[in-house]
Amino acid sequence: MTFPFRSTQQPPIESYFQEHFSDESLKREAQRAGVLSALFLFSTVMLALLQPFLRADNLMYLPGPIMLTVAPYLVGMGIYEWGIRRLFRQQLERHQDLPTFFKFANATFEITSISFILLIVSRHLGDPLLVLNSPLAYIYLFFIILSTLRLNLWLSAYTGFIAGAEFIGVYFLIAKPGLVEPYLEIDMFLHLPLMFIAKGGLLILAGMAAGYVSRQIRQSITDTIRATETEQQAVTLFGQQVSPEIARAVLEQKGNYQSHRMRVAVMFLDIRDFTKYASHETPEDVMAYQNTFFGIIIRIVEQYGGVVNQFLGDGCMITFGAPVEVDNPAEVAVEAGFTILKEIRKAVTDELMIPTTIGIGIHLGDAVVGNIGTETRQQYSVTGNVVILAARIEQLNKPFHTQFLVSREVYESLTNPPETVRALGPTVIKGVDEEIELYQLF
């Protein structure tokens, strides 16, 4: 009977630059709207607190029509910007950026709202041009400065352009033909068209400057995301050859992963009768079987925080506790071993692979972990007697007719030993002078 094989393949590495940059852009947009909302609401409070001082300066008419115009505008814009902030936060949760058209439309509305209020307030002043020299006109600058957070040169330049153009347009709409005598020289100077055209031009230049700053911020964020993406790809590609944990540890130390001693549990796993099977099958079928088998092993080992150090064709070496330290590596290794046995049986039952029997051996002890080799060629390695003994323990499954053997060090580390455990007593290990005590877990 032929059993189908399910090959475990790594998904292609996809650039996540666009998604991450979009998220970063949405964060900045939300920040910008939040700051504007706070500024408008703060201005409303300050305007209310300044009323007594305005009365003391004989500006009694300000609390009248002007206050009824300015105060609702400040409150309304504060609420509007808060709503915009909430919208961007919602889009951030969905990882969906808003269309650029919406951002240009929003910038147009924000700037035009200032111009509209300036026109209304000018109607209540004896000299309408005073409104263009009032604090209200400086709101243009807040929008231009904070447009840098939009990370778009053209949006910032556009904000400055329409601010300057509308400022000049408001001047020509409210300017009177001439001054009523007698007038002071300063009055004539402040009413010159060139003065207001120059101010509008400065707003346009401010938008261009904001666009330049915005582009620099965007480039900095782009470089950061690109660097992170490159590192992530390196971890993914390198991790396919070793493991993601080892890849990160090596990359964090820029390849100079110094050897050090760690307490580890080493598991050796062997496929029974693999050589006999491989001799009667095509290389393609053998590789498909290995991919299915090791796909199960890798998934479970990663689930329990272990690392597959070596693939041995008909088995593998697995480490728990290095390079990432684990509180009780022996217990984690035993739990992973039972899960492997369970998942292998399930895969056979589901006809995802041919009937497979494995042997598992685990030993606990100190090992030296780190890179070995030369400057041109290095390899992450776990060395020590614990590795040799773990391999020998696994090999004893055959003469004992068992599937899961552990040393006394592993057994004594278990907080809740399985009911199937059975002591095998002192056992002679090839190449080891002293006998070691073995326990059968399954």
Stockholm file with secondary structure:
# STOCKHOLM 1.0

chainA/1-442         MTFPFRSTQQPPIESYFQEHFSDESLKREAQRAGVLSALFLFSTVMLALLQPFLRADNLMYLPGPIMLTVAPYLVGMGIYEWGIRRLFRQQLERHQDLPTFFKFANATFEITSISFILLIVSRHLGDPLLVLNSPLAYIYLFFIILSTLRLNLWLSAYTGFIAGAEFIGVYFLIAKPGLVEPYLEIDMFLHLPLMFIAKGGLLILAGMAAGYVSRQIRQSITDTIRATETEQQAVTLFGQQVSPEIARAVLEQKGNYQSHRMRVAVMFLDIRDFTKYASHETPEDVMAYQNTFFGIIIRIVEQYGGVVNQFLGDGCMITFGAPVEVDNPAEVAVEAGFTILKEIRKAVTDELMIPTTIGIGIHLGDAVVGNIGTETRQQYSVTGNVVILAARIEQLNKPFHTQFLVSREVYESLTNPPETVRALGPTVIKGVDEEIELYQLF
#=GR chainA/1-442 SS CCCCCCCCCCCCCCCCHHHHHHHHHHHHHHHHHHHHHHHHHHHHHHHHHHHHHHHHTTCTTIIIIIHHHHHHHHHHHHHHHHHHHHHHHHHHHHTCCCCHHHHHHHHHHHHHHHHHHHHHHHTTSSSGGGGGGSGGGGHHHHHHHHGGGGCCHHHHHHHHHHHHHHHHHHHHHHCCSSCCSSCCHHHHHHTCHHHHHHHHHHHHHHHHHHHHHHHHHHHHHHHHHHHHHHHHHHHHHHHHHSCHHHHHHHHHTTTCCCCEEEEEEEEEEEETTHHHHHHTSCHHHHHHHHHHHHHHHHHHHHHTTCEEEEECSSEEEEEESSSSCCSSHHHHHHHHHHHHHHHHHHHHHTTSSCCCCEEEEEEEEEEEEEEEECSSCEEEEEESHHHHHHHHHHHTHHHHTCSEEEEHHHHTTCSSCCTTCEEEEEECCTTCSSCEEEEECC
#=GC SS_cons         CCCCCCCCCCCCCCCCHHHHHHHHHHHHHHHHHHHHHHHHHHHHHHHHHHHHHHHHTTCTTIIIIIHHHHHHHHHHHHHHHHHHHHHHHHHHHHTCCCCHHHHHHHHHHHHHHHHHHHHHHHTTSSSGGGGGGSGGGGHHHHHHHHGGGGCCHHHHHHHHHHHHHHHHHHHHHHCCSSCCSSCCHHHHHHTCHHHHHHHHHHHHHHHHHHHHHHHHHHHHHHHHHHHHHHHHHHHHHHHHHSCHHHHHHHHHTTTCCCCEEEEEEEEEEEETTHHHHHHTSCHHHHHHHHHHHHHHHHHHHHHTTCEEEEECSSEEEEEESSSSCCSSHHHHHHHHHHHHHHHHHHHHHTTSSCCCCEEEEEEEEEEEEEEEECSSCEEEEEESHHHHHHHHHHHTHHHHTCSEEEEHHHHTTCSSCCTTCEEEEEECCTTCSSCEEEEECC
//
